[in-house]
C-alpha cells in the first residue's frame, strides 16, 4: 500500500473504533482494534492504562451516561498517527444533567492496530463537577 493508502486505512480504523466502542456500545471493539501492547497514556484517572482499564472506563461511562455519543469533527492522518477533534454529549443517569465535553486525541497505529493513545479532554471540570469517577 502507498503512504496515502496507509494513512486512509489508519483514519478509517480510528473513526470505526469511535463509532463501535462509544456510539454502538461494542466493548469488544477494543479487543479487535487495539494491539496487545496498547498503551493509553491518558487513561482513567490520568494514568497510563491498557485495554482492560479502558474497557472498564467505557463500561462505567455507558452505565452512567446511557445516551453517550461522540461526534468526530476533524480527523487528520499522517504516517502512523491519526489526530481527532471530537465532541462528546451525554445525560447523567443519576442527575439528569446534560453535558458536553470536547476532546483532542492522537492515536498511533501499527500493523492495522491502535498501539498508543494520548488525549486532552476539555473542560475536565465539567466531568469532575458531575461526580462521575472511573
N, C-alpha and C positions, 0 to 999 in steps of 0.2 A: 504494500500500500504506500501511496505517496504521503508526504508530510501532511498535506491538507486533508487527505482521507483519514489519517490517524486522528487529527485534531477534530474532525467532524464526528468520528466514532466516539471519541472521548466526551465531547459535548453531549452527544445523544445519550451516552451512559449516565452522565450526571443528571440530565433532565428526566430520564426514565426513573432513576433512583428516587428523586424527589417525588415524582408522581406516585410511584408504588409505595414507598416507605412511609410517606407522610399522608398524602391525599387519599390513597386507597387502603391505608392501614395494613399493608402487607409487611409484617415484621420479618418474614423470611427473605425479603428483598436484600436485607443487609448480608445474609449468607451468600446470596447469588452475586452481589455486586462488589463486596469487599474482599481484598486479599486476606489470607490467613494472618499475615503480619500487619494488618491495618492499624494505624495509629491516628486517633483523633487528638490532636494537640490541644484542643479546646473543648474537651469532653465535659460531662456533667460536673458541676462544681468548679469548672475552670481548670480541671486537672487532665493530664493525658489519659486516654481511655482506649479500649479496644472494642471489638464487636459486641461482646456481652453487655458492657456498660452502656453503649449507645442504644442497643436494643431495649434494655430496661428503661432508659430515659424516655425513649419514644413511646413505649407501652404506658408509662406513667402519664406522659403528655396526652395520649389518646384517651385515657380514663378520665383525666381531669378536664380536658378540653375536647369534648366529643365532636365538635364541629371544626376542629383544627384543619386549616388549609394553608398551603404555601403557594404563592404565585411567583414565578420567576420572571423578572422584568428584563434582565440582561444576562447573557451568558457569553463569555469570550474564551476561546480555546487557543492556546499557543503551546507548541511542543507537547510535553506531557502534563500540562496544567490546564485547568478549567476554572475560571473565576465567574462567580454568580452573584447577582444582586437580587434579593427577593424580599417579599413582604409576607409575613405570617399573620393570619387572623384567627380568632377563636373566641369562644364564650366559656368562661369558667363555670363548670357544672355546679360548684358549691355556692357561688355568689351571684351568678347571672351576669357578672361584669363582662362586657365585650372588650377585647384588647387587640391591638395590632403592634407588631414589632418588626423591625427591618433587620436584614442580615446581609453580610458580605461573606462569602465562603470561597476559599481557594482549595481545590482538590488536586491531588497528584495521582495520575493513572499509570499503571504498569501492566502490560500484557492484558489489557481489557478489564482490569480490576482496579478499584479505588484502593490506594495504599496509604494516603495521608489526607488529612483534612485540617484546615485552620479556619476559624470562624470569628467574626465580630458580630454581635447582636446588639442593636440599639433600639430603644433605650433599655438597658438591663433593669433600671429601677422600676419600670412598669411590671416586669415579671416578678421581681422581688416584692413589690408592693401588693401583688395579688395573693401572696402567701404560698405560691407554688414553689415547691422544692423537689429536687430529684436526687 
